[in-house]
Amino acid sequence: MKKTFVAALTVATIAGSLVTATPPAKANDGVGAGIAAGLIGGAIVGGAIASSRPAYGGPVYVAEPPPPAPCYWQRQRYWDGYGWVVRPVRVCY
């Protein structure tokens, strides 16, 4: 996306400089410069798009999660600073 944006900005800058650099002597001269700038800009933008990498990655293998371990609930007591407290704790092995 950055390359495309930079290419479009470059084309716009070049086209703007071509249009403002030489004042047209006749009304027909501006049309030729516009067509030439369009062709050059299209070639630059098309080349930037064609050479860009795809936005997605390749296929990725994702392993299945392991089966859940057998667990059980056990009442454990702990000291909370004021006294003994009993709470249920999940124990897995």
Secondary structure, DSSP 4 states (H G I P E B T S, - for coil): -HHHHHHHHHHHHHHHHHHHHS--SSHHHHHHHHHHHHHHHHHHHHHHHHTSPPSS------PPPPPPPPEEEEEEEEE-SSSEEEEEEEEE-
